[in-house]
Amino acid sequence: MNNRQLESFLAIVQLGSFAAAAERLHVTQSTVSARIQELEDDLGISLFDRSQRQVHLTNKGRQLVAYAEQVTHIFREIKEQLGSDTAIGGIVRIGVAELVALTWLPSFTRAVSKKFPNVILEFEVGLNPALLAGVKKGDFDIAIIAGPSTDTTFVARPLGTVLFSWMCSPDLYPTNELMTARDLRRWPIVYQGTDSYTTEATNTWLGIRASKKHLGTSCNSLAAVKSLTVAGVGVSLLPHGIFEDAVHRKELIPIRTEPAGLEMPFTAVFTKQTSSRLVEDIVDLCEQSSTFS
């Protein structure tokens, strides 16, 4: 019995299939199957019920889960506590909000590569629901999300805030008059996704109930939201700093509003179960690399 066998076992349990476990571990499915067969041979038991198409643990398999988690955690701790930073290797999967990808993700990646040259980072850009679900399922080790975390199962570390301002095409807003939420509700809104934190914050600012549909359109890409806004499709809450060039080119203009725009917080989250020195060190580097105020 060895650590790789136990890691493969836990990956199957978490992801629900041998194929998904192989993809996460960056090995072939036959390698995962061989590791499980060797583990079963060493223990003299069956870990999975192979009479069914879907993966189901046997009673002995269910009992092994807690032990496997403890052993793999100890292996990870030994490597992290006793090994040098340059000796620490492996893959760290991070779910990332798009605004982070458009701003300080490159400098963060360089900082991790410098401190942990043998660590491979895998990023996936998405909206909060997918990012948080990915952390819970074990698809991500860390997620960098828009907004705060209210889920007590996560360890949350604040990464600063970003000013979002109402913007639109100059053709939609020629008067420069002061606008209230009631005024803006007369216009179509361009949302970033239908169930994102940004959309929730937008509707809260506008005084629109979550259950009520507002005239407008949505797209899960922040860059596309900006393009749709430039095209005059509607008005949107956009990060002022990142699209400052578009404002200077007169493609977008900030709308004078009362109240003003909003400060959007960003947060790094991970689970207590997957917490390790490496994960916490990488979140430290997130905090150091963040350009958010």
Secondary structure as UniProt FT lines:
FT   HELIX           3..15
FT   HELIX           18..25
FT   HELIX           29..43
FT   TURN            50..51
FT   HELIX           59..82
FT   HELIX           85..87
FT   STRAND          89..96
FT   HELIX           98..102
FT   TURN            103..104
FT   HELIX           105..115
FT   STRAND          118..125
FT   HELIX           128..137
FT   STRAND          142..146
FT   TURN            152..153
FT   STRAND          154..168
FT   TURN            170..172
FT   STRAND          179..180
FT   HELIX           181..184
FT   TURN            185..186
FT   STRAND          189..192
FT   HELIX           197..206
FT   TURN            210..211
FT   STRAND          216..219
FT   HELIX           222..230
FT   TURN            231..232
FT   STRAND          235..239
FT   TURN            240..243
FT   HELIX           244..248
FT   TURN            249..250
FT   STRAND          253..254
FT   STRAND          257..258
FT   STRAND          262..271
FT   TURN            272..274
FT   HELIX           277..289
//
